[in-house]
Amino acid sequence: MKWVTRKNASVDRIACPWLVKRFIDPEAEFLYVPAPDVAVVAEREGAIPYDVGGVELGHVDGRCSFESIILKYGLEDPALDRLALIVHGADVSEDVGNTPEAAGLKAVAFGFAIVHGDNDHLKIALESPLYDALYAWCQKEVARVRPRE
């Protein structure tokens, strides 16, 4: 699978590749292009556009792109749902207070964007372990609050 989105990624446009590679297609390829070129590149490359206006896997019905991908691909995992709350809050400024971890993720993600600019593939490589760790934490959190059977 090929995916395409706007260059100079932060939060959602880095979290989505982690999600896709971890749960949908480990061999997925990600293209980052100027925003006006996303549709043309998607058509030319047969790539799935995400986190850009007017696409199914973007901000739709109050969801961020990460949440839209979870919905589209039927990913059912309480820890992933918990992570989605954090990603949503970090990506959607007015919802940053919905979960305390969102502000921290936002700060870290924007820090990577400041340090690495539009080197989006490097940001994916560097931030993927962060999402692995956050997902592991979410697994512990949901296990902790679930009643034992």
Secondary structure by P-SEA (a helix, b strand, c coil): cbbbbbccccaaaaaaaaaaaacccccbbbbbccccaaaaaaaaacbbbcccccccccccccccaaaaaaaaaccccaaaaaaaaaaaaaccccccccccaaaaaaaaaaaaaaacccaaaaaaaaaaaaaaaaaaaaaaaaaaacccc
